[in-house]
């Protein structure tokens, strides 16, 4: 599954004509959910490619109808499925912007230049993203803000931290 990017999941249905309610987890909703785009629906046992016939937003969800789908019975089985796109459709980011999956696995380097741990994942928070890091035998949450994360060096797979009292 590593050759795909997760962009949401099917949370339910809208109406009887086969529209699915997608809870989008991408920052690129407008680019990802366009008529004619192909989405990949998967539950890790099955993978289905579906082409978007129509799309609209409603109450925090993206309502999608797929080509060839005309009623609710044809999409009921997809509830809970993840919605993905091909990694080849990765959108180029601006400088100092990162995909969460690019940060996972990077080394955490303290202000003295020592590798002290590894980024496990990134959590979204209202104020800012949080790096979930394995530091020794502890899981440590580090706010992903410039005052704490001084540099992300993708070439060398390192995230550098400032000298912050009480961080660990």
Secondary structure in CASP SS format (residue, H / E / C, confidence):
PFRMAT SS
TARGET T0000
AUTHOR 0000-0000-0000
METHOD secondary structure of the structure
MODEL  1
X C 1.00
X C 1.00
X C 1.00
X E 1.00
X E 1.00
X E 1.00
X E 1.00
X E 1.00
X E 1.00
X E 1.00
X E 1.00
X E 1.00
X E 1.00
X E 1.00
X C 1.00
X C 1.00
X C 1.00
X C 1.00
X E 1.00
X E 1.00
X E 1.00
X E 1.00
X E 1.00
X E 1.00
X C 1.00
X C 1.00
X C 1.00
X C 1.00
X H 1.00
X H 1.00
X H 1.00
X H 1.00
X C 1.00
X C 1.00
X C 1.00
X C 1.00
X C 1.00
X E 1.00
X E 1.00
X E 1.00
X E 1.00
X E 1.00
X C 1.00
X C 1.00
X C 1.00
X C 1.00
X E 1.00
X E 1.00
X E 1.00
X E 1.00
X E 1.00
X E 1.00
X E 1.00
X E 1.00
X E 1.00
X E 1.00
X E 1.00
X E 1.00
X C 1.00
X C 1.00
X E 1.00
X E 1.00
X E 1.00
X E 1.00
X E 1.00
X E 1.00
X C 1.00
X C 1.00
X C 1.00
X C 1.00
X C 1.00
X H 1.00
X H 1.00
X H 1.00
X C 1.00
X H 1.00
X H 1.00
X H 1.00
X C 1.00
X C 1.00
X C 1.00
X E 1.00
X E 1.00
X E 1.00
X E 1.00
X E 1.00
X H 1.00
X H 1.00
X H 1.00
X C 1.00
X C 1.00
X C 1.00
X C 1.00
X C 1.00
X C 1.00
X C 1.00
X C 1.00
X C 1.00
X C 1.00
X H 1.00
X H 1.00
X H 1.00
X H 1.00
X C 1.00
X C 1.00
X C 1.00
X E 1.00
X E 1.00
X E 1.00
X C 1.00
X C 1.00
X C 1.00
X C 1.00
X C 1.00
X E 1.00
X E 1.00
X E 1.00
X E 1.00
X E 1.00
X E 1.00
X E 1.00
X E 1.00
X E 1.00
X C 1.00
X C 1.00
X C 1.00
X C 1.00
X C 1.00
X C 1.00
X E 1.00
X E 1.00
X E 1.00
X E 1.00
X E 1.00
X E 1.00
X C 1.00
X C 1.00
X E 1.00
X E 1.00
X E 1.00
X E 1.00
X E 1.00
X E 1.00
X C 1.00
X C 1.00
X C 1.00
X C 1.00
X C 1.00
X E 1.00
X E 1.00
X E 1.00
X E 1.00
X E 1.00
X C 1.00
X C 1.00
X C 1.00
X C 1.00
X E 1.00
X E 1.00
X E 1.00
X E 1.00
X C 1.00
X C 1.00
X C 1.00
X C 1.00
X C 1.00
X C 1.00
X C 1.00
END
